[in-house]
């Protein structure tokens, strides 16, 4: 294995966790691209040609419903942007916007879907990541739903869960 192979694999932890044979098949199809703050990598409900493996920077996944949206996850070099795209090859229910500029490896949704469908270890790695990301999204949803106006105001002025104005612990 050439050194460049090892360096490229190590730059994204999910890619680095793949077996060498799977990464060998994917490597010629990965291209390193810059991602700029505010750039939309994909919109909810639209077909997207690429999946992204961040190397640096961070991408926010937001659920978009009607006139509202909620940030549900942040993905960095530990993961992949576009899980729904290679799970069903169609569209994502989320929007992905770059929060912190950086770079990412990009691969066509079609190519990654083909690798995913080969089964074996790469399939298990991607499914384990999808399970962890789903758990993070669920936890974020619970935390967002549990927020109260009092807690938000006290946190904004630096008092965490204790409100000196109310003289009590906020629950």
Secondary structure, DSSP 8 states (H G I E B T S, - for coil): --HHHHHHHHTSHHHHTS-HHHHHHHHTT-EEEEE-TT-EEE-TTSB-SEEEEEEEEEEEEEEEETTEEEEEEEE-TTS-B-HHHHHHSSB-SEEEEEEEEEEEEEEEHHHHHHHHTT-SHHHHHHHHHHHHHHHHHHHHHHHHHH--HHHHHHHHTT-TTEETTTTEE--
